Every structure is written in structure tokens, then in C-alpha cells.
Amino acid sequence: MSHPSRFTAFLKLVEGPQTLGKGPKFWSVFALVLLAACIYPQFADSYDVGNNVYFFNWLFMAMGLSLIWGYGGALSFGQTAFFGVAGYAYGVLTINLGDAYGLTLVSLLLAVGISALFAAILGYFLFYGRISGVFLGIVTLSVTLVLERFMAQTAGPQWAIGKARLNGFNGMGAMPSLTIPWPGGAIVLYPDVTLYYVTLALLVSVYLGLRILVNSRFGNVIVAIRENPLRAEMLGYDIRKYQLITFVIGSALAGLSGVLYTSWGNYITPASMGMTAASLPIVWVAVGGRSDLTTTLIGALAVLIVFQTLTIYGSQYALVVMGALLVITVLIAPRGIVIALSDLLPARKSKMKGEV
Amino acid sequence: MAILETRQLNKHFGGLHVTGNVDFALEPGEMHCLIGPNGAGKSTFFRLILGEHMPDSGHILYDGSDITRNKPFERIRRGISVKFQVPGIFKELSVRQNLEIALQHHVAPLMLHEEIDRLLEFLKLSADHMQLAGNLSHGQKQWLEIGMAVALKPKLLLLDEPTAGMTPDETFATGEMLQELNREGMTLLAVEHDMAFVRQIAHQVTVLHFGKVFAQGTIDEIVADERVTAIYLGEADA
């Protein structure tokens, strides 16, 4: 901020036609929200703060789906597959490697890398096999459910990788939390205030990073493919390569969610890849407005909090509400409720017409 | 040397021969129109040149090299560009962004907006540059897509019914646009039904019929050819 030209250069990168929210007004609100998020732990019980990191953990997966589906136009039901793969990979790695010397951080990177590699292999067959539209959803959902079934039958003692037992339907536990080596004693990221700040910082970095990505030349091509794949190809773009890279980035973000979740709760189960789990990200992202990162973030956080609150009264009942919410969104505000609400504001309306 | 040449090009879908042994050559700098009744194989011929369809046999040569097995985007990068019959634009994006996406991979970032403005003026779309492309009139959409195709600075521009659905004034203006591009050295190959438009732009005309080259010549020669009149022009030019 002290260097105005540098700030303008930064704005040029994070603002653009592919993201709502621009100018001093938006960034002031952004700064206020960030400030509120930063001082929140000072006013809350640290146990609650640690628990609420849970909500942040899922938002990486939501933003990844926004990128793949909202920007790229490819409906993937596979986010939880990559979530699960990375979560289990983190468990297996850390149980075997331990938490000294920053090895949990290495495990985090490796686990996200494994989910990205898995996405690259699956995505290669999907996109170079020219699978698109509803079939992409069917294939990715099938892969997710197969993974769930597979992990659910790993109860026997023969299902172990090194010291790590996979434990079938009951899930894998007792992996160490992320640990940052520090002179004078390692910082263990238990669900606590420190983890809150680390996750928040990661969230803001990923959000800004994705804003830069979607407003770049690469982002231009992604939305062009969503709008008209044939035209994009006939402008000389190797569209399958762009689709694959987008899929890998979005899926790796689901992997990051998986690692953070597993480290947060020291626990991962096959149910994290089940039918219910696989469909929830679709609801989070669709309700807010999948074609924009900010609305996705707001929508996903709101839906997660509502869902969690309702679960207190019964989890099946909460799922019915989620289903109804998706139907209502699709019928009344197909572009998302946050976008529909902001369209109602007269100032926004004229702005949308003029600038989008 | 021809810029585009097809040798014994064949494509059939099931038992239906859509193009049969098409030998065709296009000289650099030429403005050439393909005509023929519905189902004559014009669109399939375009798709074969673009690589959307693979031929069953035969060869496609572009600028001296065989591109028969190249992927569509590779052909585009070699200098072929296309304007589809139904406007292939990015409807949810602004006119400006549509052109930006077409220009960005070969124009330096600093020159990009200058180049977009120049194209907008050529396309008579300067006033509408911030409009969503989907909100343009039909004729403007056609022009925008011509602009996107031209933005690649192709050596060879393929146009599939570029004036479909245009008013006579728009059609004439489109003809002038294409003539200007041709004067700058671009080779053009257009599928077209509007004979007035063909007369306006074409140096040479090829008639396709049942997937074969039926006749070739200047527009006057084609119109004077009784065989052609019998299959096509008789009803179309009336």
C-alpha cells in the first residue's frame, strides 16, 4: 500500500472481466472482512476457534470446483475422490514418517501431489477421450464411489501400508497433525488459534492466486472453452490441454482440503468419498454462484454453516434441506443466489451491464 | 504453388459418400466460392480441411505440406482460420474479450488493446465493445466472428455462409470487408448461397454436387453452364 504503483499493478492482476468485485469499494470491504476474521479469535474461545477451522478446510475444494465447473464448464463429481486420496495419503505418509523435521509439511505437499497426479491420469482419459457434459459427471462420480467402496473393504490387517492400517469402514486415525519445525520447540497445529491463522492465510493466498489465474490469458481460454469449445479450438488453442490443467489445479485444491481436514481431525473415513459427500460440494458451489470465486466463497461458507447448524437437529433432515436448496437455486437463481441478490441492487445492475 | 490442395479426398458416413475423390486447388490471393445444392458436401469438405472430420482416403496439402493427419488447432496455428455458419462466439463475454481471446496468443500484451480497437473499427463494432456478445444483432454477431477469425492473421480464411441471415445492406458491407482483406493478401474460400454476394466477391466458383466437383469457372461461366442451371441455379437464382 505504501507504494501506490505496486498496489495498482497488483490490482491489475487480481481484477478483470472474470471476477466480480473491483475497485476501492470492493477491496475496502475485503480488507474489513479480513480484519474481522483476523480479530475474531481475540473475542472467542480458542476451542471454538479451532473447531471453526473446519469450515475453512472445505473452502479450498469449493474454489477448486468453481474453477473446474464454474469457469471451465466441466461438472466434476470427483472433488471428494481427490479429497479422500490426499487425506489417506497424508495419513499413510505421516504415520510412517512421523512429525519431526517438518516431515508433516513434506507429507502435505506429497499428498496434494498424489491427488494431482491421480487427477492428471483420470483427466487425461476424460478430456483426451473427449468425454464432456453429463458424462463427465457420471464418470467422475463413479470413480469416487468405487474409491469409497474400495476403502470400505480394507478392514483386514493385510490392508496396511507400512505402519499405517487403512481400517476399512471405520477409517484411518491417529495420524499426526501438521507440525511446523521452529527453533525452541515445534509448533503443532492442533485445532487452535494458530491453525486458524495458518488456514486463513492459506485461504486468502489461494483466493488471490486463483483470481490472478482466472483473469490471466489462461483464464480467458478456460472461459472461452466453457462458452464454445469448438470456437476456442478453432482459434488455435489446444483445448484438451487447457481442460486438463484446469482439472488438475481444481482437483489438487480438493486434495489440499483433504489434507487439512485429516490433519485437523486426525481422522479420515471412506464416507468422505461417499455419495452424500460427493454431492455436497455441488450444492455449496451452485448456491453461491459457481462462475465467480467470491460468490463461491461466500455461498459455500454460508451453506456449510447452515448445514452444520441444522445437523444438530438431525443429519438426514439437514441433507433434505440441502437437496431442496439445490433445487430452488437451479429453478430460481441458476447463476447462484449471491449473484441473483447482487443483481437486485440497482447500482450493481447498471455496473453489470456496462462493465462485464 | 497452390495454398490449399486436396487430392482424391474421400469421406463417407456409412454407405453415404459425402465427398467423393475431390481434387481441388486454391491459388494464393484468390477469392473462391463453393456453391452447390443442399447436401452437396460443402460443409463436410470444410470440416475435412479443418480436421474436424478425418478423411477415409486422400490428402490435404496446405502451403506445400501434408496436413491430412494434423489436429484442428495445429492447422489453425499454421495459418488457416474459419468462420462458422452459425456464429461461433463467446456469448457470455464482452465483444472486447471475444477479440482479446482471439488475439492474445500472437499479439504482445502492450499492443493488445490497440489491436482490438483497430479490429473493432474494421468490424463497425466500436460502439458496442463492452456489450455481451450474445446481445449483438445477428449481423453483428457474424461480423464479430469474422473479426475473431481474421484476428489470427490467417493466410487462408474459410467462411461457411458468412452472410446467412444478414440484411442486403449488411451482406454488401460484409462483401466489402472481405474484399479489403483479400487486397491485403488473404486467400478466401467461402461457401455461399447468395448469388449476388458470390458475384460481388468471387474470382472463381466451384460447384459441388453429390460430393464431387461438378463444375468450375468464373461466375459468368458458371451461370452460363446449362448443366449447373439444371441442378442448382435454376431455382436458386430465380
Interface residues (C-beta under 8 A of the other chain):
Chain A: P17 R217 N220 V221 V223 A224 E227 N228 L230 R231 A232 E233 M234 L235 G236 Y237 D238 I239 G354 E355 V356
Chain B: L50 E52 K71 P72 F73 I76 R77 S81 V82 F84 G88 I89 F90 K91 E92 L93 S94 Q97 E100 I101 A102 Q104 H105 M130 L132 E145 M148 A149 L152
